[in-house]
Amino acid sequence: MSLEAESPLHSSSSSDDFVGFLNTELELAASDSANKDAEVNNDHTNVIEEPRNKRPKLDSEDTVEIEGPRIFSTVEESTGSSLKPKYEDICPPHPGFFKGLCMRCGKLEEDNGSALAFGYIHKDLKLATSEIDRLRGADLKSQLHEKKLVLILDLDHTLLNSTVLTDVSAEEQYLLREAESLRNDPEKSLLKLDGLHILTKLRPFVHNFLKEASTMFDMYIYTMAERSYALEIVKHLDPMGVYFNCKVISQSDSTQRYLKGLDVVLKEESHVVILDDTKIVWNKHSENLILMEKYHFFASSCRIFGLGIKSLSELRQDERESDGALANILGVLKRVHQEFFDPDLGTDLLSRDVRQVLKTLRQEILHGCVIVFSRVFYTTSPPEEEAIWKMAEQLGAICLKEVDASVTHIVSLDPGTQKSWWALKNNKFLVNPRWIEAANFIWRRQPEENFPVCISTDKT
């Protein structure tokens, strides 16, 4: 039996049989116990070992028979004596639990919170910290041998946009008719999911993105949505189960409410890239994060985020396949992968850290730019504590509080400030803050003429 049978997303054609790997590794862990038991048996010549229990593999069947730990008894029943090794001797410590029983010795789990649940792999699987670390290390060498890193993908506003059917605006009614007409089209990007009462629009280029990214990365889905929604969406993103297998992490799998964490991912953090439109949920892993610009296709999405603009759906427009957000980020991922596996850096891939690669590439974006801000900040906090200031520095720019000859850019929301006039007089670039934000999302310096300062405000 195997966990493969349980996973609703498993495909035998998957190039990344993650479940098979996990079962194999757990079997190897159990073999350590068998060796210890053999030593005990050799030390007691009058002891007979009863048939050994099998460590249950993770599977989907409703019931799994798990015999107890190995029992040792003497041949001379008349003495009434027996030799029974303690559980600690068989299993120091318990590597994990399946359906409440230790996967190695069969002992009932103690309710001390020492094991972490991996419900997205199997609803009854829990692993101890030591076993989690061992599994991560066991997979790392084969992963690097295949020249693959790890990519964690968010769903909503990153790969797609969804709205409940009752929130479809009058100007969006055409979408319901379009979704019905495309229902049997395998290439459709507009999904009407009646069971969930939602309408979903896949982001342009998403299928090509997944196909190409899968050649460089072992991919996971990680969403704060409910599992039923995540699995339904993944059926359309990955109908053959070749990308994600059982690696779909949802809200209930997180160990902290409203936050995402790599503690539930059986991969080394130093080899993980995260793609998400929300930074705050990854506050412990910001160095792994590539921040995506949110995909607002539906009117309800614009309304929820307080955007006073018409949605793409109401304008009957969309991002372009060729140079939209996902196509652009795919280029970034290719460069990250290339830099990480650069043969000129030597053969020791285990010591490399993708977070350093991301940091280096990010600092090249605005390298050489010297920036002064003018009437951009709402608060009286020190300017260096403002998010846009920190973003500019992360992109490699130097930020100053006052102008001097080295300044290349004035970033402002008001063309009438003294610093804005200084920029025009001294032939410096005058841009609005969106210029920095665009560089951050697109990962390259943007043409300054596309970000003029043309709105006067009363900000101080």
TANOR-V282747 format. One record per residue. N is the residue number from 1. RES is the residue in three letters. SS is DSSP state (h for helix, s for strand, l for the rest). Layout:
n=[N N]
res=[RES RES]
ss=[SS SS]
//
This chain:
n=[1 2 3 4 5 6 7 8 9 10 11 12 13 14 15 16 17 18 19 20 21 22 23 24 25 26 27 28 29 30 31 32 33 34 35 36 37 38 39 40 41 42 43 44 45 46 47 48 49 50 51 52 53 54 55 56 57 58 59 60 61 62 63 64 65 66 67 68 69 70 71 72 73 74 75 76 77 78 79 80 81 82 83 84 85 86 87 88 89 90 91 92 93 94 95 96 97 98 99 100 101 102 103 104 105 106 107 108 109 110 111 112 113 114 115 116 117 118 119 120 121 122 123 124 125 126 127 128 129 130 131 132 133 134 135 136 137 138 139 140 141 142 143 144 145 146 147 148 149 150 151 152 153 154 155 156 157 158 159 160 161 162 163 164 165 166 167 168 169 170 171 172 173 174 175 176 177 178 179 180 181 182 183 184 185 186 187 188 189 190 191 192 193 194 195 196 197 198 199 200 201 202 203 204 205 206 207 208 209 210 211 212 213 214 215 216 217 218 219 220 221 222 223 224 225 226 227 228 229 230 231 232 233 234 235 236 237 238 239 240 241 242 243 244 245 246 247 248 249 250 251 252 253 254 255 256 257 258 259 260 261 262 263 264 265 266 267 268 269 270 271 272 273 274 275 276 277 278 279 280 281 282 283 284 285 286 287 288 289 290 291 292 293 294 295 296 297 298 299 300 301 302 303 304 305 306 307 308 309 310 311 312 313 314 315 316 317 318 319 320 321 322 323 324 325 326 327 328 329 330 331 332 333 334 335 336 337 338 339 340 341 342 343 344 345 346 347 348 349 350 351 352 353 354 355 356 357 358 359 360 361 362 363 364 365 366 367 368 369 370 371 372 373 374 375 376 377 378 379 380 381 382 383 384 385 386 387 388 389 390 391 392 393 394 395 396 397 398 399 400 401 402 403 404 405 406 407 408 409 410 411 412 413 414 415 416 417 418 419 420 421 422 423 424 425 426 427 428 429 430 431 432 433 434 435 436 437 438 439 440 441 442 443 444 445 446 447 448 449 450 451 452 453 454 455 456 457 458 459 460]
res=[MET SER LEU GLU ALA GLU SER PRO LEU HIS SER SER SER SER SER ASP ASP PHE VAL GLY PHE LEU ASN THR GLU LEU GLU LEU ALA ALA SER ASP SER ALA ASN LYS ASP ALA GLU VAL ASN ASN ASP HIS THR ASN VAL ILE GLU GLU PRO ARG ASN LYS ARG PRO LYS LEU ASP SER GLU ASP THR VAL GLU ILE GLU GLY PRO ARG ILE PHE SER THR VAL GLU GLU SER THR GLY SER SER LEU LYS PRO LYS TYR GLU ASP ILE CYS PRO PRO HIS PRO GLY PHE PHE LYS GLY LEU CYS MET ARG CYS GLY LYS LEU GLU GLU ASP ASN GLY SER ALA LEU ALA PHE GLY TYR ILE HIS LYS ASP LEU LYS LEU ALA THR SER GLU ILE ASP ARG LEU ARG GLY ALA ASP LEU LYS SER GLN LEU HIS GLU LYS LYS LEU VAL LEU ILE LEU ASP LEU ASP HIS THR LEU LEU ASN SER THR VAL LEU THR ASP VAL SER ALA GLU GLU GLN TYR LEU LEU ARG GLU ALA GLU SER LEU ARG ASN ASP PRO GLU LYS SER LEU LEU LYS LEU ASP GLY LEU HIS ILE LEU THR LYS LEU ARG PRO PHE VAL HIS ASN PHE LEU LYS GLU ALA SER THR MET PHE ASP MET TYR ILE TYR THR MET ALA GLU ARG SER TYR ALA LEU GLU ILE VAL LYS HIS LEU ASP PRO MET GLY VAL TYR PHE ASN CYS LYS VAL ILE SER GLN SER ASP SER THR GLN ARG TYR LEU LYS GLY LEU ASP VAL VAL LEU LYS GLU GLU SER HIS VAL VAL ILE LEU ASP ASP THR LYS ILE VAL TRP ASN LYS HIS SER GLU ASN LEU ILE LEU MET GLU LYS TYR HIS PHE PHE ALA SER SER CYS ARG ILE PHE GLY LEU GLY ILE LYS SER LEU SER GLU LEU ARG GLN ASP GLU ARG GLU SER ASP GLY ALA LEU ALA ASN ILE LEU GLY VAL LEU LYS ARG VAL HIS GLN GLU PHE PHE ASP PRO ASP LEU GLY THR ASP LEU LEU SER ARG ASP VAL ARG GLN VAL LEU LYS THR LEU ARG GLN GLU ILE LEU HIS GLY CYS VAL ILE VAL PHE SER ARG VAL PHE TYR THR THR SER PRO PRO GLU GLU GLU ALA ILE TRP LYS MET ALA GLU GLN LEU GLY ALA ILE CYS LEU LYS GLU VAL ASP ALA SER VAL THR HIS ILE VAL SER LEU ASP PRO GLY THR GLN LYS SER TRP TRP ALA LEU LYS ASN ASN LYS PHE LEU VAL ASN PRO ARG TRP ILE GLU ALA ALA ASN PHE ILE TRP ARG ARG GLN PRO GLU GLU ASN PHE PRO VAL CYS ILE SER THR ASP LYS THR]
ss=[l l h h h l l l l l l l l l l l l h h h h h h h h h h h h h h h h h h h h h h h h h h l l l s s s l l l l l l l l l l l l l l l l l l l l l l s s s l l h h h l l l l l l l h h h h l l l l l s s s l l s s l l l l l s l l l l l l s s s l l l l l l l s s s s h h h h h h h h h h h h h h h h h l l l s s s s s l l s l l l s s s s s h h h l l h h h h h h h h h h h h l l l l l l l l s s s s l l l l s s s s s l l l h h h h h h h h l l l s s s s s s l l l l h h h h h h h h h h h l l l l l l l l l l s s l h h h l l l l l l l l h h h l l l l h h h s s s s s l l l h h h l l l h h h s s s l l l l l l l h h h h h h l l l l l l l h h h h l l l l l l l l l h h h h h h h h h h h h h h h h l l h h h l l l l l l l l h h h h h h h h h h l l l l l l s s s s s l l l l l l l l h h h l h h h h h h h h l l l s s s l l l l l l l l s s s s l l l l l h h h h h h h h l l l s s s l l h h h h h h h h h l l l l l h h h l l l l l l l l l l]
//
